[in-house]
Amino acid sequence: MSNRNWFYASEGQQKGPLPEAQLRDLITRGMVGADTLVWTEGMAGWQKAGEIPGLVPSAAGAPPAFPQAGGPPPVAASANYSGGALSADFPIWGLFGRSLLMFIGQIFVIPAPWTATALYRFAIPYIRVPGRPHLAFTGQPLDIWWVFVVLGLLTYAGAANSNIVTLLSLVLQGFLSWMIVRWILGHLSSSGQDLPISFKGSPVAYIGWYVAMVISAITIIGWAWVLTAWMRWICSNVDGTRREVSFNASGLEVLWRTIVFTIGCGFLIPIPWVLRWYGNWIISQFALTERGAYAGN
């Protein structure tokens, strides 16, 4: 087996492939134990490393697995569908650079579809979802290019000095934001396989939340509670997964962290660090929990 590549399961996620020499090194360092699930070509399914003859030095021999063609089977259900919080570890400069490009693209309007898609493609693989390894975004810049172009143009709507134009602009921004949420959720993949996830929230309700969010900004602090309620509503309308998505942050947590983030951005130099800190925290407030038999993922 010395020339084979191996996969192993860690924290509900599939890791690998990696050469056997590297796997043995992980075993030696204690990062892979006798109870860790492993798989390589020729095995019928995932097995504990200690059950593989000669793989773990202290493990007694076990009957070899029967051959099976093709790629690795799914990790055991107990790991693959385990719930838990999402997490992220965005690179500081990568996140800052692509966020800056997205901001510039919005200002110049035409590049907006490309700069937005580049940010999503960069950031989503750094999000760790329990049971869904190698998350990726498969959307293309021209999928809904006009949405980003119109959003870019709407940033200049305030120059009209008209309440009617401002109101119509606000409603349109809410609708376009709804389309982006649907687009992102509909173009996620895990380990190269498209996920059957969709957003079933109605555009009218979404626009209502969007307008409420803008109006609540007048209260200075009330927006944070509106935002948390809005995030929970969005999570409740994610369809196509047997696990329920939740947003666990409180309004107070959102408020004080946003204040710190805003102050940090005001000093310019800390922007890359506070952006990463804030982004990692926001992702960690989403979680997955089992909700019984459900059609889909």
C-alpha positions in Angstrom: 0.0 0.0 0.0 3.1 2.3 0.2 2.3 4.0 -3.1 -1.3 4.7 -2.4 -3.0 8.0 -1.5 -5.2 8.1 1.6 -8.1 10.0 2.8 -9.0 10.5 6.5 -11.9 12.0 8.5 -11.2 14.9 10.9 -13.9 17.0 12.7 -16.6 15.6 10.4 -14.7 16.5 7.2 -12.8 14.5 4.6 -9.1 15.3 4.4 -6.7 14.2 1.6 -5.6 12.7 -0.6 -2.1 12.4 0.8 0.7 9.8 0.3 0.9 7.0 2.8 4.3 8.3 4.1 2.5 11.6 5.1 -0.4 9.7 6.7 2.1 7.6 8.7 3.8 10.8 9.8 0.4 12.1 11.0 0.0 8.9 12.9 3.4 9.2 14.5 2.6 12.8 15.6 -0.7 11.7 17.0 -2.8 13.7 14.6 -4.3 10.5 13.2 -5.2 7.9 15.8 -6.3 4.3 15.8 -10.0 5.4 15.8 -9.6 7.8 12.9 -11.6 6.8 9.8 -9.4 6.3 6.8 -9.9 5.2 3.2 -7.8 4.3 0.2 -8.5 2.9 -3.3 -9.2 -0.8 -3.0 -11.2 -0.5 0.3 -14.9 -1.3 0.4 -15.5 1.6 2.8 -14.2 3.8 5.6 -12.4 1.9 8.4 -10.7 2.9 11.6 -6.9 3.2 11.0 -6.3 0.7 13.8 -8.2 -1.9 11.8 -5.8 -1.6 8.8 -3.0 -4.2 9.1 0.3 -2.6 9.6 -0.9 1.0 9.4 -0.9 1.9 13.1 2.1 0.3 14.8 0.3 -0.6 18.0 -2.8 -1.9 16.3 -3.4 -5.7 16.0 -4.0 -7.0 12.5 -7.5 -7.0 11.1 -9.1 -8.6 8.0 -8.2 -6.5 4.9 -11.0 -4.6 3.2 -12.5 -5.9 0.0 -11.6 -4.0 -3.1 -13.9 -1.3 -4.5 -13.5 0.8 -7.6 -14.0 4.6 -7.7 -13.5 7.4 -5.3 -13.9 7.4 -1.6 -17.4 6.7 -0.2 -19.0 9.3 2.0 -17.6 9.6 5.5 -19.7 7.7 8.1 -23.1 9.3 8.6 -22.3 10.1 12.2 -19.5 12.4 11.0 -21.0 13.5 7.7 -24.2 14.8 9.1 -23.1 16.0 12.5 -24.3 19.4 13.4 -22.3 22.3 14.8 -21.2 25.8 14.2 -19.6 27.0 11.0 -16.1 28.5 11.1 -13.8 30.4 8.9 -10.2 31.4 8.8 -9.8 34.0 6.1 -6.3 35.1 5.0 -5.9 38.7 6.0 -4.5 40.2 2.8 -6.5 37.9 0.4 -9.8 39.0 2.0 -8.8 42.6 2.2 -7.6 42.7 -1.4 -10.7 41.1 -2.9 -13.0 43.2 -0.7 -11.3 46.3 -1.9 -11.6 45.2 -5.5 -15.3 44.5 -5.0 -15.7 48.1 -3.6 -13.9 49.6 -6.5 -15.9 47.4 -8.9 -19.1 48.8 -7.4 -17.9 52.3 -7.9 -17.0 51.8 -11.6 -20.1 49.7 -12.1 -19.0 47.6 -15.2 -16.4 45.5 -13.3 -18.9 44.7 -10.5 -20.0 41.2 -11.6 -16.4 40.1 -11.9 -15.1 41.6 -8.7 -18.1 40.3 -6.7 -17.8 36.8 -8.1 -14.0 36.8 -7.4 -14.7 37.6 -3.7 -17.2 34.9 -3.3 -15.0 32.3 -5.1 -12.1 33.3 -2.8 -13.9 33.5 0.5 -16.3 30.5 0.4 -13.6 27.8 0.3 -12.3 29.1 3.7 -15.7 28.5 5.3 -15.8 25.2 7.1 -19.2 23.5 7.3 -19.6 20.4 9.4 -20.0 17.4 7.2 -19.4 19.4 4.0 -15.7 19.4 3.1 -14.1 21.5 0.3 -16.9 24.0 0.0 -16.8 26.1 -3.2 -18.7 28.6 -5.1 -19.5 27.8 -8.8 -21.3 30.9 -9.9 -20.0 32.8 -13.0 -19.8 36.6 -13.4 -22.3 36.7 -16.3 -24.9 34.6 -14.5 -26.7 37.7 -13.2 -24.3 40.4 -14.4 -27.1 43.0 -14.7 -27.9 42.7 -11.0 -24.5 43.9 -10.0 -24.5 46.6 -12.7 -27.8 48.0 -11.6 -26.7 47.9 -7.9 -23.6 49.9 -8.9 -25.7 52.5 -10.7 -28.1 52.7 -7.7 -25.2 53.9 -5.5 -25.5 57.2 -7.4 -29.3 57.5 -6.9 -28.9 59.8 -3.9 -27.7 62.5 -6.2 -31.3 62.9 -7.6 -32.4 64.6 -4.3 -35.9 63.1 -4.8 -37.7 61.2 -2.1 -39.6 59.1 -4.7 -36.4 58.1 -6.4 -34.8 57.3 -3.1 -37.7 55.1 -2.1 -37.8 53.3 -5.4 -34.1 52.8 -5.3 -34.4 51.3 -1.8 -37.0 48.8 -2.9 -35.0 47.9 -6.0 -31.9 47.4 -4.0 -33.8 45.0 -1.7 -35.0 43.0 -4.7 -31.6 42.8 -6.3 -30.1 41.7 -2.9 -32.7 38.9 -2.8 -31.5 37.7 -6.2 -27.9 37.7 -5.1 -28.8 35.6 -2.0 -30.6 33.1 -4.2 -27.7 33.0 -6.7 -25.1 32.4 -4.0 -27.0 29.6 -2.2 -27.9 28.0 -5.5 -24.2 27.7 -6.6 -22.5 26.0 -3.7 -20.6 22.7 -4.1 -18.9 20.3 -1.7 -16.0 18.1 -2.8 -16.8 19.0 -6.4 -20.5 18.0 -6.1 -23.3 20.7 -6.5 -25.4 21.0 -3.3 -29.2 21.0 -3.8 -29.6 24.1 -1.7 -32.0 27.0 -2.5 -33.6 30.0 -0.9 -37.4 29.9 -0.7 -38.0 33.3 1.0 -40.3 35.5 -1.0 -39.0 38.7 -2.6 -41.7 40.8 -0.9 -40.8 39.6 2.6 -37.1 40.1 1.8 -37.6 43.6 0.6 -39.7 44.3 3.8 -36.7 43.2 5.9 -34.3 45.3 3.8 -36.4 48.4 4.1 -36.9 47.8 7.9 -33.1 47.5 8.2 -32.5 50.8 6.6 -35.2 52.6 8.6 -34.0 51.1 11.8 -30.6 52.8 11.3 -32.4 56.0 12.4 -32.5 54.5 16.0 -28.7 54.2 15.9 -28.7 50.9 17.8 -32.0 49.2 16.8 -30.6 48.1 13.5 -28.5 45.4 15.2 -31.6 43.6 16.5 -33.4 44.0 13.2 -30.3 42.5 11.4 -30.2 39.4 13.7 -34.0 38.8 13.2 -33.5 39.2 9.4 -30.6 36.7 9.5 -32.7 34.2 11.3 -35.5 34.6 8.8 -33.0 34.0 5.9 -31.7 30.9 7.7 -35.3 29.6 8.1 -35.8 29.8 4.4 -32.8 27.9 3.3 -34.2 24.8 1.6 -32.8 21.5 0.3 -30.8 20.4 3.4 -31.8 17.9 6.1 -30.0 20.1 8.6 -31.5 23.3 10.0 -29.5 26.5 9.6 -29.5 28.9 12.5 -28.0 32.3 13.3 -27.1 32.5 17.0 -25.7 36.0 17.6 -27.6 38.4 19.7 -28.4 42.0 18.8 -26.0 43.2 21.4 -23.1 41.1 20.1 -23.7 42.3 16.6 -23.9 45.9 17.8 -20.6 46.1 19.8 -18.6 44.1 17.3 -19.9 46.3 14.5 -18.9 49.4 16.5 -15.4 48.1 17.0 -15.2 47.2 13.3 -16.3 50.7 12.3 -13.9 52.4 14.6 -11.0 50.2 13.3 -11.9 51.1 9.7 -12.0 54.7 10.7 -8.2 54.5 11.4 -7.6 52.9 8.0 -4.5 50.9 8.9 -6.3 48.3 11.0 -8.9 47.6 8.2 -7.4 44.2 7.0 -7.2 42.9 10.6 -10.7 44.0 11.8 -12.2 42.9 8.5 -10.9 39.4 9.0 -11.8 39.4 12.7 -15.4 40.5 11.9 -15.8 38.1 9.0 -14.6 35.1 11.0 -16.9 36.0 13.8 -20.0 36.4 11.6 -19.5 33.0 10.0 -19.1 31.4 13.4 -22.5 32.6 14.4 -24.2 30.3 11.8 -24.7 26.7 12.9 -26.3 23.4 11.6 -28.6 21.2 13.6 -30.4 17.9 12.7 -34.1 18.3 12.1 -35.0 14.7 11.3 -35.8 13.2 7.9 -35.9 15.9 5.2 -35.9 15.7 1.5 -32.7 16.9 -0.1 -29.1 17.1 1.2 
